[in-house]
Amino acid sequence: MQRVEIITGKERRRRWSEAEKTRLVAETLEPGAIVAHVARRHGVAESCLYTWRRHLVGGMADRLPPDDAPLLIPVSVDIFDVHQAHKGAAAKEVLERIGRLYAVEERVRGQPAARRAAARQAEVAPETAALRTHLDQVLRQVSGKSALAEAIRYALSRWPALTRYLADGRLEIDNNIAERAMRAVALGRKNWLFAGSDGGGEAAAVFYTLIETAKTNGHNPRLWLTRVLEAIGRERDLTDYNALLPWTMKPEMATT
């Protein structure tokens, strides 16, 4: 038996209070939350939820999950473009200051999160504070309509998120690692242009995440996934799933 549903009218849109919007936005910021799922669960349009997040998230910067934190790459690229176009001393100095932040990151990359956070607080935090002061000074000196002023305003408007990595050693200074991991997906996108459904797309994203995370942690993804699935199938009472995570399991264990 097939059911045909005929829609004869347009449902009146619900008006959401500011408190309700804030509650829903906070729910999307919980670890593991997916905006589409939150929107579906509460009967709100996904586009509306993203709009609310953009408007409200400024006052909730301390709750932003790592993958929502704006990073330095967009700021660096904008200022680099200005420098390439005009060869000005102001843009050059900003790039040099940002370069000093990256120099510390290169030295602590791959170290435990606590050690990275300590190094950032000791070395990067003072440099970042000086950079903020310098940006404020430059913004007062250049034309408000210039490309450099626009790039600086972009950075200052996102400063809490830009500097969030200083206190959290798990975060990277930029998203270059993630972008490089996604390159294979982008190059082959015509091979899997259609996922078939939203669920298929989400499943594909899970597998991309597993494979690229395994690579990042030094594993052969196929061998690591084989070992993990074998362990789950063999040990029916398995509770320590953390031991199977790619950053916990040693690469030698997954590749031998």
JOTA-V951676 format. One record per pair of residues at least 4 apart in sequence whose C-alpha atoms are under 6 Angstrom apart, sorted by the first residue. I is the first residue (numbers start at 0). GAP is how many residues later the second one is. Records with the same first field share a line. If there is no record, write none. Layout:
I->GAP ; GAP
//
This chain:
24->28
27->5 ; 7
35->10
38->4 ; 5 ; 7
51->4
52->4
63->4
68->92
69->91 ; 92
70->91 ; 103
71->102
72->101
75->4
77->73
82->4 ; 5 ; 8
100->23
104->4
107->8
112->56 ; 57
113->55
115->53
116->50 ; 51 ; 52
118->4
119->4 ; 46
120->4
123->4
138->10
143->5
152->4
164->6
180->31
184->4
188->4
194->5 ; 6
195->4
208->4
210->10
213->5 ; 7 ; 32
214->4
216->30
217->33
218->32
222->31 ; 32
223->30
229->4
230->4
242->5
243->5
251->4
//
